[in-house]
Amino acid sequence: MSTSSPRLVTLLALLGLAPVAYYIQGTGRTVVALSLVSVVVIAASLFLMTGDHEGQAS
């Protein structure tokens, strides 16, 4: 894992969508859809945090 880029590894957080989607199929509850949104928000924030940034020099 040390040779993988951190940004690529954070995309693996999207694998958390699989069990959530499976559970939504079984129950059909709206509350579970919020879990799906949470997984997407977490993955997106990790993706942005580990990305390249152009900062201002002080």
C-alpha positions as CSV (number, residue, x, y, z in Angstrom):
1,M,0.0,0.0,0.0
2,S,3.0,2.3,0.4
3,T,3.4,2.5,-3.4
4,S,-0.2,3.6,-4.0
5,S,-1.0,7.2,-4.1
6,P,-3.1,8.4,-1.1
7,R,-5.7,9.9,-3.5
8,L,-6.2,6.5,-5.1
9,V,-6.5,4.8,-1.8
10,T,-9.2,7.2,-0.7
11,L,-11.3,6.2,-3.7
12,L,-11.5,2.8,-2.1
13,A,-13.8,4.4,0.4
14,L,-16.4,4.2,-2.3
15,L,-16.4,0.4,-1.8
16,G,-18.5,1.3,1.3
17,L,-21.3,2.0,-1.1
18,A,-21.7,-1.7,-1.9
19,P,-23.1,-2.9,1.5
20,V,-25.2,0.2,1.8
21,A,-26.8,-0.4,-1.6
22,Y,-27.4,-4.0,-0.8
23,Y,-29.1,-3.1,2.5
24,I,-31.3,-0.5,0.7
25,Q,-32.5,-3.2,-1.7
26,G,-33.4,-5.4,1.2
27,T,-35.2,-2.8,3.4
28,G,-36.1,0.1,1.1
29,R,-36.0,2.5,3.9
30,T,-35.2,6.2,3.4
31,V,-33.0,6.3,6.5
32,V,-30.5,3.9,4.8
33,A,-30.3,6.3,1.8
34,L,-28.8,8.9,4.3
35,S,-26.0,6.3,5.0
36,L,-25.3,6.3,1.3
37,V,-25.0,10.0,1.2
38,S,-22.7,9.9,4.3
39,V,-20.3,7.4,2.5
40,V,-20.2,9.7,-0.5
41,V,-19.4,12.8,1.6
42,I,-16.7,10.9,3.5
43,A,-15.1,9.6,0.3
44,A,-15.3,13.1,-1.4
45,S,-13.7,14.8,1.6
46,L,-10.9,12.3,1.8
47,F,-10.3,12.7,-1.9
48,L,-10.1,16.4,-1.7
49,M,-7.9,16.4,1.4
50,T,-5.3,14.1,-0.2
51,G,-5.3,16.0,-3.5
52,D,-2.7,18.4,-4.8
53,H,-3.1,22.0,-3.5
54,E,-1.7,25.2,-4.8
55,G,-1.2,27.3,-1.7
56,Q,-0.1,30.9,-1.4
57,A,3.5,31.5,-0.3
58,S,3.7,33.7,2.8
